[in-house]
Amino acid sequence: MSVAALTKQILQAALFYEIWDAMKVTFKHMFHKPMTFQYPREQRTLPDTHRGALALLRYDDHQERCVGCDLCEAACPSRCIKVISLEDPARPLQRFASEFYIDITKCIFCGYCVEACPVNALAMTKMYEFSTHDKRTLLFDKKRLYEIGERHLDDAKKYLYAHNQEQNVEESREYRYYFPQSVLKSTQPPPKHLS
């Protein structure tokens, strides 16, 4: 080892060269605007395509959209959705979801269930805070899913519009799923687009 290299090493050790080199990075970032959010006081602005909590939606006249077809349950890769559907006794050949459960602890928020739904009864919202002391509260039932849908209706609609599953037009709002009609007696009025 040469004398110059040895002198350089001793000076670097005596003057704490590594510390000053690291402090350059600190001083460089000291005068920048901070980029952190002071969560939960500050909330991030989430895009309309954000995949948060699932919600069940109703039509504008507060009638349930879900027709109990079980397609969301079949499309779910993590098998976190359970739908129990029954035939409506007042209207033959028509079904409805008597029970609807989503286990949020298993959900991977992929959105396949929303895409599979033929009537856009399911939508994703911007709700992402699920912290709880009891894991059993993360099993969402039909009542809670409708509450989330009513509370975050605008976010759910924006999600459906952003994914081209529903348009923000009058024709889209008036659309209803029409079941096959009974041969003996009509159970519902004919759809507007067919009359």
C-alpha positions as CSV (number, residue, x, y, z in Angstrom):
1,M,0.0,0.0,0.0
2,S,1.4,3.4,-1.0
3,V,1.8,6.3,1.4
4,A,-0.8,8.4,-0.6
5,A,-3.4,5.8,-0.3
6,L,-2.7,5.2,3.4
7,T,-2.9,9.0,4.1
8,K,-6.2,9.2,2.2
9,Q,-7.6,6.3,4.3
10,I,-6.5,7.9,7.6
11,L,-8.0,11.3,6.6
12,Q,-11.3,9.7,5.5
13,A,-11.5,7.8,8.9
14,A,-10.6,10.9,10.9
15,L,-13.0,13.2,9.1
16,F,-15.9,10.6,9.0
17,Y,-16.1,10.8,5.2
18,E,-18.8,8.1,5.0
19,I,-21.0,10.0,7.3
20,W,-20.7,13.2,5.3
21,D,-21.2,11.3,2.1
22,A,-24.5,9.9,3.5
23,M,-25.5,13.3,4.9
24,K,-25.3,14.8,1.4
25,V,-28.4,12.7,0.5
26,T,-30.2,13.8,3.6
27,F,-29.5,17.5,3.0
28,K,-30.5,17.1,-0.7
29,H,-34.0,15.8,0.4
30,M,-34.4,18.2,3.3
31,F,-35.6,21.1,1.2
32,H,-38.1,19.1,-1.0
33,K,-41.8,19.2,-0.4
34,P,-42.8,16.1,1.7
35,M,-44.6,13.4,-0.3
36,T,-46.1,11.5,2.6
37,F,-49.7,11.6,3.6
38,Q,-50.6,12.1,7.2
39,Y,-53.0,9.2,7.3
40,P,-55.8,9.1,8.6
41,R,-56.0,12.9,8.7
42,E,-55.2,13.2,5.0
43,Q,-56.9,10.9,2.5
44,R,-55.6,10.0,-0.9
45,T,-57.6,10.8,-4.0
46,L,-58.4,7.4,-5.4
47,P,-59.1,6.8,-9.1
48,D,-62.6,5.7,-10.2
49,T,-61.2,2.3,-11.2
50,H,-60.1,1.6,-7.6
51,R,-61.1,-1.9,-6.4
52,G,-62.3,-1.4,-2.8
53,A,-65.1,-3.0,-0.9
54,L,-67.8,-4.8,-2.8
55,A,-71.4,-3.4,-2.6
56,L,-74.8,-4.6,-3.7
57,L,-76.8,-2.0,-5.7
58,R,-80.5,-1.3,-6.1
59,Y,-82.4,0.2,-8.9
60,D,-83.5,3.9,-8.7
61,D,-86.9,2.7,-7.4
62,H,-85.1,0.8,-4.6
63,Q,-85.9,-2.6,-6.1
64,E,-83.1,-5.2,-5.7
65,R,-81.0,-5.7,-8.8
66,C,-79.6,-9.1,-7.8
67,V,-81.5,-11.9,-9.6
68,G,-79.8,-14.8,-7.8
69,C,-78.1,-16.2,-10.9
70,D,-74.9,-17.2,-8.9
71,L,-72.6,-16.1,-11.7
72,C,-70.5,-14.0,-9.2
73,E,-70.0,-17.1,-7.1
74,A,-68.9,-19.1,-10.1
75,A,-66.5,-16.4,-11.3
76,C,-64.8,-15.9,-7.9
77,P,-61.3,-17.4,-8.0
78,S,-60.9,-17.3,-4.2
79,R,-64.4,-18.8,-3.5
80,C,-65.3,-16.0,-1.0
81,I,-68.9,-15.4,-2.3
82,K,-71.8,-17.5,-1.2
83,V,-75.2,-16.9,-2.8
84,I,-78.4,-18.8,-1.8
85,S,-81.1,-18.1,-4.4
86,L,-84.8,-19.0,-4.3
87,E,-87.7,-18.9,-6.7
88,D,-90.0,-16.0,-6.1
89,P,-93.4,-17.6,-5.0
90,A,-95.4,-14.6,-6.2
91,R,-93.8,-14.6,-9.7
92,P,-93.1,-18.0,-11.2
93,L,-89.9,-18.6,-13.1
94,Q,-88.2,-15.7,-11.3
95,R,-85.4,-16.0,-8.8
96,F,-83.9,-13.7,-6.2
97,A,-81.0,-14.0,-3.8
98,S,-82.4,-14.8,-0.4
99,E,-78.9,-14.8,1.2
100,F,-75.7,-13.2,0.0
101,Y,-72.3,-13.5,1.8
102,I,-68.8,-12.2,1.0
103,D,-65.9,-13.1,3.2
104,I,-63.6,-10.1,2.8
105,T,-60.7,-11.9,4.4
106,K,-60.6,-14.2,1.4
107,C,-61.4,-11.7,-1.3
108,I,-58.5,-10.7,-3.6
109,F,-60.4,-7.7,-5.1
110,C,-60.0,-8.9,-8.7
111,G,-63.3,-7.7,-9.9
112,Y,-64.3,-10.9,-11.7
113,C,-67.6,-11.0,-9.8
114,V,-68.5,-7.5,-10.9
115,E,-67.8,-8.4,-14.6
116,A,-69.8,-11.6,-14.4
117,C,-72.9,-10.0,-13.0
118,P,-75.5,-9.6,-15.9
119,V,-77.5,-6.9,-14.1
120,N,-74.6,-4.9,-12.5
121,A,-75.9,-5.7,-9.0
122,L,-72.3,-5.8,-7.7
123,A,-69.9,-3.0,-7.8
124,M,-66.6,-2.0,-6.2
125,T,-66.3,1.1,-4.1
126,K,-63.4,3.2,-2.8
127,M,-63.9,1.9,0.7
128,Y,-60.6,0.3,1.8
129,E,-60.5,0.6,5.6
130,F,-61.4,-2.8,7.0
131,S,-59.5,-2.8,10.4
132,T,-61.4,-4.5,13.1
133,H,-60.9,-6.3,16.4
134,D,-63.1,-9.3,15.4
135,K,-62.5,-11.2,12.2
136,R,-66.2,-12.3,12.1
137,T,-67.3,-8.7,11.2
138,L,-65.5,-9.1,7.9
139,L,-68.1,-11.6,6.7
140,F,-70.4,-9.2,4.9
141,D,-74.0,-10.3,4.6
142,K,-76.7,-9.0,2.2
143,K,-77.9,-6.3,4.6
144,R,-74.4,-4.9,5.1
145,L,-73.6,-5.1,1.3
146,Y,-76.7,-3.0,0.6
147,E,-75.7,-0.5,3.3
148,I,-72.2,-0.1,1.7
149,G,-73.9,0.2,-1.7
150,E,-76.2,3.0,-0.4
151,R,-73.4,4.8,1.4
152,H,-70.9,4.6,-1.6
153,L,-73.4,4.7,-4.5
154,D,-71.6,7.4,-6.4
155,D,-68.2,5.6,-6.2
156,A,-69.9,2.3,-7.2
157,K,-71.5,3.9,-10.2
158,K,-68.2,5.6,-11.3
159,Y,-66.6,2.2,-11.1
160,L,-69.2,0.7,-13.4
161,Y,-68.9,3.7,-15.8
162,A,-65.1,3.5,-15.9
163,H,-65.2,-0.2,-16.8
164,N,-67.9,0.3,-19.5
165,Q,-70.3,-1.9,-17.7
166,E,-73.0,0.7,-17.4
167,Q,-73.5,4.0,-19.2
168,N,-74.7,7.2,-17.5
169,V,-77.7,7.5,-19.7
170,E,-81.5,7.2,-19.1
171,E,-81.7,4.0,-21.1
172,S,-79.2,2.3,-18.9
173,R,-81.0,3.4,-15.7
174,E,-84.3,2.0,-17.0
175,Y,-82.9,-1.4,-17.9
176,R,-84.3,-4.4,-16.0
177,Y,-83.4,-8.0,-16.3
178,Y,-86.4,-9.9,-17.7
179,F,-87.0,-13.5,-16.8
180,P,-88.7,-15.9,-19.2
181,Q,-92.4,-15.5,-19.1
182,S,-94.9,-18.1,-18.0
183,V,-96.9,-19.4,-20.9
184,L,-100.1,-19.3,-18.9
185,K,-100.0,-15.9,-17.3
186,S,-97.6,-12.9,-17.8
187,T,-95.8,-12.0,-14.6
188,Q,-94.2,-8.7,-15.6
189,P,-94.8,-6.0,-18.2
190,P,-92.9,-6.4,-21.5
191,P,-89.6,-4.6,-21.7
192,K,-89.6,-1.1,-23.2
193,H,-87.0,-2.0,-25.9
194,L,-89.3,-4.9,-27.2
195,S,-92.6,-3.0,-27.1
